[in-house]
Amino acid sequence: MLHRTFKLGLVAATALAAALPLLASPAYADYAPAKNDVVGVGSDVLQYMIDFLANGDAYGDSGFGASNPHYLLVNIDATADANGRLAYGVSGGAAQGTVVGTGATFASGATTITVTGGTVPGPTQVGGAVSGPGIASGTTLVSVSFDTVTLSAATTASESNVSLTFSPSGECTPGTGGSPGVDTGTGNGTTPNTGGYPCVLNPTVVLRAGTQAVQRPNGGTAGFLALQQDILAGNNTFGSNEVISFARETSQASKLLSASVPTGAIDQITIATDPVPMIVNANPSNKALDGKQTDYPLSAQQLSIIYAANTGSCLAWNDPRISGVVDTSVTSVTSGVDTVTIPSGDTVPGANEVGGAVTDSSGAIPGSTTLVSVAGNTVTLSAAPTASPASDTLSFTNTLASSDQIIPIIPQIGAGLRSFFLGSLVPALSNPGTCPQIAEVNDPTAIHSSAVPADAIEPLSQSRLNLYAGEQNSQQTVSGFTSSGSGPYSVTFTTSNGATFNQNWVAGTTVTVSGVTSSATAPNGTFTITSVNDADSQFTVSVPSNPGTYTSGGEAAGPVNGGLTDVGGGYFLDPSCAYENSTATSGGTPANSCGTGGGTSAFKPQSVTVNDVTPQQTGTPSDGNAIFDPTRPLYIYVRSADLDSTKDWQPTGTTNWVQTLFYTTKSTTPFIDSAEGQVLLDDAGVTPQISTCVILTTSASTSTTPCT
């Protein structure tokens, strides 16, 4: 009887197996998130932070998934490539010509609209003209996310079901990068990108199991708009119809918030910060081909002049506005007198300007005039002025500066870093001039791919540079500081007994507490800073060496960022190396540069080389302004309903998914704020902070209403 039952079981199993191919089921090349998984999209800068947080990093630290949760944190990368490179195509995956989008309905004053018919514009239309009913003259296309387009100017009227025309902004060109097999960078060719954008594909991804593949949201703006579209589509029940759970952003998204989104529907969680310095050639001699100095420290004011310049008027390093001295209020220019007095308080030229050319705004100083000498506030010229203008601006050229043209590099149109950089200049620029060359965003190899690397400058995310270099922020923990009254506070950190340092603290070490910075007061061990906020402030300490531990008396505890530590090679590896391939490749990779075999733990191809670039973060620009090195907060955007939900995420958990991962007002600690989470963010090259949350509004650039 048992034997017979077994035979019948086999028959039933065989019949079921034969029927299985007849059952309809979707097929996925990659894991498609299940309905209770948390799905994030957006910025390529934040993608590595959340990748590490979800799955662990390359240095042996485990992520959230190591605890074998029933439901997963799934972070959708912005790019189709793990090295953060764009996926290139012949035409960028979009029509080269004019695109007509029909069915557009919008209210007056809108900068984001939805195209519901016709062909949705693509990368080749970004930067091009937009025309049609309700569209202001001169309007251009800023970005595209799914069927939502962002315009450079608000609509002038309310329209319903109208056709809009999107014109191409020009032909796309190859991206930047090293020669094949040599210092392989983030590009696909050796020709610098001189257009508005590289020729890229529109790679797709399945955001949820059982849904269609959609365009992969690439960048913070695209990610936030995709989350917003999901909300507006009514997909707002986690575990049921919610597709996108959170968006990663490098800029405050109030400007992107649609009026159709209910007030208070989206929360903004700040999880880390990231400087955006200018990077330059790291050649020790720091010279251009003519043997003179380049790569002067630059201010936001100087960079605005450089990046606004048009072809034919591109700036050189010896332009007085960049490396010399410009005095704008000189009134003592007298005809026939070869001495000029610089007003008190203005910058007086120094030894580097003696012998250099002197020019003025009125034309009173003859051509070929040079600076002969400086005595106090009085300068002597090689030729006397021919007129006595009531006011004049004198420019003194630095004789050490190169006459080479500066090569300014800027990210492609649509990159979040591009808009952040242009908006941080003084004055801010909405668009650059024609002198800057276009490179793929956060591509440090663009410096050495330029015609003269010593002349090139480029804005870059510090965390991305840290990943290329294989450096982490070496975060430590301190016991707090002593407060007195309600502030300000005198804060003293002292090295503990037995602490090990590669080198001592040095004078000039900077310490920031809640945005207030001061220099170290002693060369070793102890320094004092002042805070204007409460005793629970975060501390960020920048030091020139690996830190040890710290002790201090008082109230609050917080992470300390103690400089950069080499973790053994860059995170981004040579993409021309096949897995377990230790020999030269057809692409020209040098022999043995693709690592050695012997198992997965032993295989490690060479890192992409970026040792020839360095961030500009010290020095005083010649115009007397601060060096350009802004720091931007890094954000996670979530539905307020998800933060407030009473539905526990994991079967054995006691908090919802937002409270479990990113932010909570409960007594529990979200994973991102745990010791593990902070180390993972630190290893991604950013400066972690304990997460804070405010409600996103359109009424101000920064909301102050805390999440509940």
C-alpha positions in Angstrom: 0.0 0.0 0.0 2.8 2.3 0.8 4.5 1.5 -2.4 1.4 2.2 -4.4 0.8 5.5 -2.6 4.4 6.5 -3.5 3.7 5.7 -7.2 0.6 7.8 -7.2 2.6 10.6 -5.6 5.1 10.4 -8.4 2.4 10.6 -11.0 0.8 13.6 -9.4 4.2 15.4 -9.1 5.0 14.6 -12.7 1.7 16.0 -13.9 2.2 19.1 -11.8 5.7 19.6 -13.2 4.3 19.3 -16.7 1.7 21.9 -16.0 4.1 24.4 -14.4 5.4 25.9 -17.7 1.8 26.7 -18.6 1.4 29.0 -15.6 1.9 32.7 -16.3 4.6 34.2 -14.1 6.9 37.3 -14.6 10.6 36.8 -15.1 13.2 39.1 -13.6 16.9 39.4 -14.4 17.5 40.9 -10.9 15.8 40.7 -7.6 12.5 42.5 -7.8 11.5 43.9 -4.4 8.6 42.2 -2.7 5.6 44.3 -1.4 6.9 44.6 2.1 10.5 45.4 1.1 11.6 49.0 1.5 12.6 50.5 -1.9 14.8 53.7 -2.4 15.8 55.6 -5.5 17.7 58.8 -6.3 21.1 60.4 -5.9 24.3 58.6 -7.0 26.1 60.2 -4.1 23.8 58.7 -1.5 23.5 55.4 -3.3 26.7 54.0 -1.8 25.8 55.1 1.7 22.5 53.2 1.5 24.1 50.3 -0.4 26.5 49.9 2.5 23.7 50.4 5.0 21.6 47.6 3.3 24.3 45.1 2.4 27.5 45.9 4.1 30.7 47.5 2.7 33.8 46.2 0.9 35.8 46.4 4.1 34.0 43.6 6.1 31.4 45.6 7.9 27.9 44.0 7.9 24.8 45.9 6.8 21.1 45.6 7.8 20.7 42.5 5.7 23.2 40.6 7.8 20.6 40.2 10.5 18.5 38.1 8.0 15.4 40.3 8.3 12.2 38.9 6.9 11.8 42.0 4.7 14.7 43.8 3.0 16.0 47.3 2.4 16.4 47.5 -1.3 18.4 50.4 -2.7 18.0 51.0 -6.4 21.3 52.5 -7.7 21.1 55.6 -9.8 23.3 54.2 -12.5 23.4 50.8 -14.2 27.0 50.5 -13.3 28.4 49.8 -9.8 31.3 52.2 -10.5 28.7 55.0 -10.7 29.3 55.5 -14.5 26.5 56.4 -16.9 25.5 53.8 -19.5 26.4 55.1 -22.9 24.5 54.8 -26.2 24.7 56.1 -29.7 22.0 58.7 -29.4 21.3 58.8 -25.7 18.3 56.6 -26.0 16.1 59.5 -27.2 15.2 61.1 -30.5 17.7 63.7 -31.8 15.0 66.0 -33.2 12.1 68.0 -31.9 9.7 66.1 -29.6 6.0 67.0 -29.3 4.3 66.1 -26.1 0.5 66.2 -26.0 -2.0 66.2 -23.3 -0.2 68.5 -21.0 -2.4 70.0 -18.3 -1.1 72.5 -15.8 -1.9 75.5 -13.6 -0.3 78.9 -14.0 2.9 79.3 -12.1 4.0 75.6 -12.4 7.6 74.7 -13.0 6.9 70.9 -13.1 4.3 69.5 -15.5 3.2 66.1 -16.7 3.3 65.0 -20.4 0.6 62.4 -20.8 0.7 61.9 -24.6 3.0 62.0 -27.5 6.7 61.4 -27.0 8.2 62.3 -23.6 11.4 64.3 -24.1 14.8 62.7 -23.2 18.4 63.7 -22.6 18.8 65.3 -26.0 16.1 67.8 -25.2 17.4 68.7 -21.7 18.7 72.3 -22.0 16.7 72.9 -25.2 13.8 75.3 -25.8 10.2 74.5 -24.7 7.3 76.2 -26.4 3.6 76.1 -26.5 0.5 77.6 -24.8 1.2 78.9 -21.3 5.0 78.6 -21.8 7.0 81.8 -21.2 9.4 82.9 -24.0 13.0 81.6 -23.4 11.8 78.6 -21.3 14.1 75.6 -21.4 13.8 72.0 -20.3 15.7 71.4 -17.0 15.1 67.7 -16.4 12.8 64.8 -17.1 11.6 62.1 -14.6 9.3 59.5 -16.1 6.6 61.7 -17.7 7.2 64.7 -15.4 9.3 67.5 -16.9 10.9 70.5 -15.0 11.0 73.8 -16.8 13.4 76.7 -16.3 10.5 79.2 -15.9 7.0 79.0 -14.4 4.0 78.6 -16.7 2.2 81.8 -17.5 -1.3 80.5 -17.8 -3.5 77.5 -16.9 -3.9 75.1 -19.8 -5.7 71.8 -20.4 -4.6 69.1 -22.8 -2.2 71.2 -24.9 0.7 70.2 -27.0 4.2 71.4 -26.1 7.3 71.3 -28.3 10.7 70.3 -26.9 13.7 71.2 -29.0 17.0 69.4 -28.9 19.8 71.3 -27.1 22.5 70.0 -29.5 24.3 66.8 -30.3 25.5 64.7 -27.5 29.2 63.7 -27.3 31.3 61.0 -25.6 31.9 61.3 -21.9 35.3 61.7 -20.3 37.6 59.1 -19.0 41.0 57.5 -19.4 42.4 55.6 -22.3 41.0 52.1 -22.5 42.8 49.9 -20.0 44.8 52.7 -18.6 43.5 54.6 -15.5 40.1 53.6 -16.7 37.7 56.2 -15.4 34.0 56.8 -15.6 33.8 57.6 -19.3 33.6 55.6 -22.5 36.1 57.4 -24.7 39.1 59.7 -24.8 37.4 62.7 -26.4 36.3 65.3 -23.8 32.6 66.1 -23.7 32.1 69.5 -25.2 28.3 69.3 -25.5 25.6 69.8 -22.8 25.3 66.1 -21.9 26.9 62.8 -22.7 25.3 60.3 -25.1 23.6 58.0 -22.5 21.1 55.3 -22.5 17.9 55.4 -20.4 18.5 52.1 -18.4 15.4 50.6 -16.8 14.7 48.7 -13.6 11.9 46.8 -12.0 11.0 48.7 -8.8 8.5 46.1 -7.4 7.7 42.5 -8.2 4.9 42.2 -10.6 5.3 45.7 -12.1 6.6 46.8 -15.5 10.2 47.9 -15.9 10.5 51.7 -15.8 13.3 54.2 -16.4 15.9 54.0 -13.6 15.7 57.3 -11.6 19.2 58.8 -11.9 20.0 61.6 -9.5 18.4 63.3 -6.5 15.9 65.3 -8.5 14.8 62.3 -10.5 14.4 60.3 -7.4 12.4 62.9 -5.5 10.1 63.5 -8.5 9.6 59.7 -8.8 8.6 59.4 -5.2 6.3 62.4 -5.6 4.7 60.8 -8.7 4.1 57.6 -6.7 2.3 59.7 -4.0 0.2 61.6 -6.6 -0.7 58.3 -8.2 -2.3 57.2 -4.9 0.3 54.5 -4.2 0.5 55.4 -0.5 -0.1 52.1 1.4 3.1 50.4 2.4 2.9 46.7 1.9 0.0 47.1 -0.6 0.4 49.5 -3.5 3.4 51.7 -2.4 6.1 51.3 -5.1 8.8 53.8 -4.0 9.4 54.0 -0.2 12.0 56.8 -0.1 14.1 59.1 -2.2 17.8 60.0 -1.8 18.6 63.7 -2.4 21.7 66.0 -2.1 19.7 69.2 -2.0 16.6 70.6 -0.2 13.6 69.5 -2.3 11.1 72.2 -1.4 11.5 73.7 -4.8 10.4 70.4 -6.4 7.3 69.9 -4.2 4.1 69.9 -6.3 1.2 72.0 -5.1 -0.9 68.8 -5.6 0.9 67.0 -2.8 -1.0 67.4 0.5 0.6 69.7 3.1 2.9 67.7 5.4 2.8 64.6 3.3 6.6 64.3 3.0 9.2 64.3 5.7 12.9 65.3 5.2 15.4 63.3 7.1 19.0 64.6 7.3 21.5 61.7 7.7 25.0 63.1 6.8 26.9 65.9 5.2 29.3 66.1 2.3 31.7 68.9 1.3 32.0 69.8 -2.4 35.5 71.2 -3.0 37.2 72.0 -6.2 39.7 69.4 -7.3 42.9 70.2 -9.1 45.9 68.4 -10.5 48.1 67.0 -7.7 51.4 67.2 -9.5 53.8 68.3 -6.7 55.3 71.0 -8.9 51.8 72.4 -9.6 53.1 74.0 -12.8 51.6 74.4 -16.2 53.6 73.9 -19.4 55.1 77.4 -19.2 56.6 76.6 -15.8 54.5 79.0 -13.9 52.2 78.4 -11.0 48.6 77.3 -11.5 45.8 76.0 -9.3 45.5 79.0 -7.0 43.0 78.6 -4.2 39.7 80.0 -5.6 36.7 81.7 -4.0 33.1 81.4 -5.0 33.4 84.9 -6.4 36.4 83.9 -8.6 34.7 80.7 -9.7 31.6 82.6 -10.8 33.8 84.7 -13.1 35.6 81.7 -14.5 32.5 79.6 -15.1 30.5 82.5 -16.6 33.1 83.2 -19.3 32.4 82.5 -22.9 34.7 81.3 -25.7 37.1 84.0 -26.7 37.2 85.5 -23.2 38.2 82.4 -21.2 40.2 83.3 -18.1 43.9 82.6 -17.7 45.7 81.9 -14.4 47.5 85.3 -14.6 44.2 87.2 -14.8 44.5 89.6 -11.8 41.0 88.6 -10.7 42.3 85.0 -10.2 45.9 85.3 -8.9 46.8 89.0 -8.6 45.3 92.1 -6.9 42.4 94.2 -8.0 41.7 97.6 -6.3 38.4 99.0 -7.1 38.3 102.3 -5.3 41.5 104.1 -6.3 40.9 107.9 -6.6 44.5 109.1 -6.7 45.4 108.4 -10.3 46.9 111.7 -11.5 48.0 112.6 -15.0 51.8 112.7 -15.3 52.4 111.3 -11.8 53.8 107.7 -11.7 52.9 107.0 -8.1 49.4 105.9 -7.0 48.1 105.6 -3.4 46.0 102.5 -2.6 43.1 103.5 -0.2 43.4 102.3 3.4 41.6 98.9 3.8 42.1 97.9 0.2 44.5 95.1 -0.8 48.0 96.4 -1.6 50.0 94.4 -4.3 53.0 92.5 -2.9 56.3 91.1 -4.2 54.7 88.7 -6.6 53.1 91.6 -8.4 56.3 93.7 -8.8 57.3 93.5 -12.5 53.8 92.5 -13.5 51.5 94.3 -15.8 49.2 97.1 -14.5 46.0 98.0 -16.2 43.0 100.1 -15.2 39.3 100.5 -16.0 39.4 104.1 -17.3 42.3 103.7 -19.7 44.4 106.4 -18.1 47.3 104.1 -17.6 49.3 103.5 -20.8 49.6 100.0 -22.2 52.6 97.9 -21.2 52.8 99.7 -17.9 54.3 97.5 -15.1 54.6 97.8 -11.3 58.0 99.0 -10.3 57.8 99.0 -6.5 55.6 99.1 -3.5 56.2 101.3 -0.4 53.4 101.1 2.2 50.2 102.0 0.4 52.0 103.7 -2.4 52.9 101.9 -5.7 55.2 103.2 -8.4 54.4 102.6 -12.0 56.8 102.3 -15.0 54.7 104.9 -16.9 52.7 107.9 -15.7 49.0 108.0 -16.3 47.8 110.2 -19.1 44.6 111.3 -17.4 43.1 112.0 -13.9 39.9 110.0 -13.6 37.7 110.7 -10.6 37.7 107.0 -9.8 39.5 104.0 -11.2 40.0 100.3 -10.8 43.6 99.1 -11.0 44.6 95.5 -11.7 48.1 94.1 -10.8 49.2 90.9 -12.5 50.9 88.2 -10.5 54.3 87.4 -12.2 54.3 83.8 -10.9 51.0 83.0 -12.5 50.8 81.0 -15.7 49.4 82.6 -18.9 47.7 79.3 -19.7 43.9 79.3 -19.9 42.1 77.8 -17.0 40.2 74.6 -18.0 36.9 74.7 -16.0 35.1 71.3 -15.9 31.4 71.1 -15.0 29.0 68.1 -14.7 26.5 67.3 -17.4 23.1 69.0 -17.6 20.7 67.4 -15.2 23.3 66.4 -12.6 22.4 67.5 -9.0 26.0 68.5 -8.4 25.9 70.9 -11.4 23.0 72.9 -10.0 24.4 72.8 -6.4 27.7 74.1 -7.7 26.3 76.9 -9.9 23.9 77.9 -7.1 26.8 78.2 -4.6 28.8 80.6 -6.7 28.8 84.4 -6.0 26.9 85.6 -7.8 25.1 82.3 -8.5 24.8 81.2 -12.1 21.7 79.6 -13.7 23.9 78.3 -16.6 27.6 78.4 -17.3 29.3 80.2 -20.2 30.8 78.3 -23.1 34.3 78.0 -21.7 33.6 75.2 -19.3 34.0 71.6 -20.6 31.4 69.0 -19.7 32.4 65.9 -17.7 30.4 63.1 -16.2 29.4 64.1 -12.7 31.8 63.1 -9.9 34.5 61.9 -12.4 37.9 62.7 -10.9 39.7 61.2 -14.0 38.3 64.2 -16.0 41.2 66.2 -14.7 44.0 64.1 -16.2 41.9 63.5 -19.4 41.9 67.3 -20.1 44.5 68.8 -22.5 46.6 70.2 -19.7 45.8 68.6 -16.3 47.7 71.3 -14.4 45.2 73.9 -15.8 42.0 72.0 -15.0 39.6 72.5 -12.1 36.4 70.6 -11.3 33.8 70.5 -8.5 33.5 67.0 -6.9 31.8 65.3 -4.0 34.3 64.7 -1.3 32.7 61.4 -0.3 33.0 60.2 -3.9 36.7 61.2 -3.9 37.1 59.3 -0.6 35.6 56.2 -2.2 37.9 56.5 -5.2 40.9 56.8 -2.9 39.7 54.1 -0.5 39.5 56.4 2.5 37.0 56.5 5.4 36.3 59.3 7.8 37.7 57.4 10.9 34.7 58.2 13.1 35.3 58.0 16.8 33.0 58.6 19.8 33.6 61.1 22.6 31.9 61.2 26.0 30.7 64.8 25.6 31.7 68.2 26.7 31.2 70.5 29.7 28.6 73.2 29.4 28.2 76.3 31.5 24.8 78.0 31.8 22.8 78.2 28.6 25.8 78.9 26.3 28.0 79.6 24.7 30.0 76.6 25.7 33.7 76.1 26.2 34.5 72.8 24.7 37.8 71.0 25.5 38.9 67.6 24.0 41.9 65.9 25.6 43.7 62.9 24.3 43.3 60.0 26.7 46.1 58.0 28.2 47.4 55.4 25.9 45.8 56.9 22.8 47.7 56.2 19.6 48.1 58.8 16.9 50.1 58.7 13.7 51.1 62.2 14.5 50.2 64.8 17.1 47.5 67.4 16.8 48.8 70.4 15.0 48.1 74.1 15.3 45.5 75.0 12.7 43.5 71.9 13.2 39.8 72.9 12.7 36.9 71.9 14.9 33.3 72.5 14.1 30.5 72.4 16.6 27.0 73.1 15.2 28.5 75.1 12.3 30.9 77.2 14.4 34.6 76.8 13.5 37.8 77.9 15.2 41.5 77.0 15.1 43.3 74.8 17.5 44.6 76.8 20.5 47.6 74.5 21.2 49.8 72.3 19.0 49.3 69.1 21.0 46.5 67.4 22.8 44.1 70.1 23.8 42.1 72.8 22.0 39.0 74.9 22.8 36.1 75.8 20.6 32.8 77.7 21.2 29.3 76.6 20.3 26.2 78.7 20.0 23.8 75.8 20.4 22.8 73.4 23.1 24.9 70.8 24.8 23.6 68.0 22.5 25.4 69.4 19.5 27.3 67.1 17.1 31.1 67.5 16.8 33.1 67.3 13.6 36.9 67.4 14.0 39.2 67.6 11.0 42.7 66.4 11.7 45.7 65.6 9.5 46.1 62.0 10.8 44.4 59.0 12.2 42.7 59.7 15.5 42.8 57.8 18.7 40.2 58.1 21.4 39.1 61.2 23.2 37.9 62.0 26.7 36.1 65.0 28.0 33.8 65.9 30.9 30.2 66.9 30.7 26.9 66.2 29.1 26.5 65.0 25.5 28.0 62.2 23.5 28.5 62.4 19.8 30.5 61.1 16.9 33.8 62.8 16.0 35.1 62.8 12.5 38.9 62.5 12.9 40.4 62.7 9.4 40.8 60.1 6.7 42.1 56.6 7.0 43.3 54.4 4.1 41.3 51.2 4.0 43.5 49.5 1.5 42.8 50.6 -2.1 40.0 52.4 -3.8 36.4 51.2 -3.8 36.0 51.7 -7.5 38.0 49.1 -9.5 39.1 48.8 -13.1 36.0 47.9 -15.0 38.0 46.4 -17.9 39.0 43.5 -15.6 37.0 40.3 -16.0 36.2 38.4 -12.8 39.1 36.3 -11.6 41.2 37.5 -14.6 44.8 38.1 -13.6 46.3 38.6 -17.1 46.3 41.5 -19.6 43.1 42.1 -21.4 42.4 43.0 -25.1 41.6 46.5 -24.0 45.2 47.1 -23.1 45.2 46.6 -19.3 48.8 46.0 -18.1 49.6 42.4 -17.2 48.7 41.4 -13.6 46.8 44.6 -13.0 43.6 42.6 -12.9 44.4 41.1 -9.6 45.3 37.5 -8.8 43.1 34.4 -8.8 42.8 31.9 -6.1 39.2 32.4 -4.9 36.8 35.2 -4.4 38.5 36.4 -1.2 41.8 36.8 -3.0 40.5 38.5 -6.2 40.9 42.2 -6.3 41.5 44.1 -9.5 43.4 47.4 -9.5 41.7 50.5 -8.3 40.8 53.3 -10.7 43.8 55.7 -10.2 42.9 59.2 -8.9 46.2 60.0 -7.1 46.8 62.8 -9.5 44.0 65.0 -8.1 43.6 66.7 -4.8 40.8 68.8 -3.3 41.4 72.6 -2.7 40.5 73.1 0.9 43.3 75.3 2.3 44.8 78.6 1.3 43.4 82.1 0.9 42.2 83.3 -2.6 43.8 86.4 -3.9 40.5 88.3 -3.7 40.5 87.9 0.1 37.3 85.9 0.2 37.0 82.4 1.7 38.1 79.4 -0.4 35.2 77.6 -2.1 34.4 74.5 -0.1 30.7 74.4 0.7 29.2 71.5 2.6 25.8 70.1 1.6 23.4 68.1 3.8 22.4 64.7 2.5 18.7 63.8 2.8 16.2 60.9 2.7 12.6 61.8 1.8 9.8 59.6 3.0 6.0 59.7 3.3 4.9 61.2 6.6 2.3 58.5 6.8 5.0 55.9 6.7 6.9 57.6 9.6 3.7 57.8 11.6 2.5 54.3 10.8 1.6 52.0 13.6 2.3 49.0 11.4 5.4 47.1 12.6 7.7 46.3 9.7 9.4 43.1 10.6 7.3 40.2 12.0 9.1 40.3 15.3 9.8 44.1 15.3 8.1 46.8 17.3 8.6 49.8 14.9 7.6 50.6 11.3 10.2 50.6 8.5 11.1 54.3 8.8 11.6 54.1 12.5 13.6 50.8 12.1 15.9 52.2 9.5 16.2 56.0 9.4 14.5 58.1 12.1 12.3 57.7 15.2 11.1 59.8 18.1 10.8 56.6 20.2 13.3 55.3 22.7 14.6 52.9 20.1 17.6 53.6 17.8 17.2 53.4 14.1 19.8 51.3 12.3 21.3 54.3 10.6 22.1 55.9 14.0 23.5 52.7 15.5 27.2 52.2 15.9 27.1 49.8 12.9 25.1 52.2 10.8 27.4 55.2 11.5 30.5 53.2 10.6 28.9 52.1 7.3 28.1 55.8 6.4 31.6 56.7 7.5 33.1 54.0 5.2 31.0 55.6 2.3 33.2 58.7 2.7 30.6 61.0 4.1 30.4 62.7 7.5 27.6 60.9 9.4 25.3 62.7 11.8 22.5 61.4 14.1 19.4 61.7 11.9 17.1 64.7 12.2 13.7 65.2 10.6 11.5 68.1 9.6 8.3 68.3 7.6 8.9 69.4 4.0 7.2 72.6 3.0 7.2 75.0 0.0 6.9 78.1 2.2 10.7 78.2 2.9 13.9 76.7 1.7 14.3 74.9 5.0 11.4 73.8 7.2 11.8 74.0 11.0 8.8 72.0 11.9 10.0 68.7 13.5 8.6 65.4 12.5 6.5 63.6 15.1 
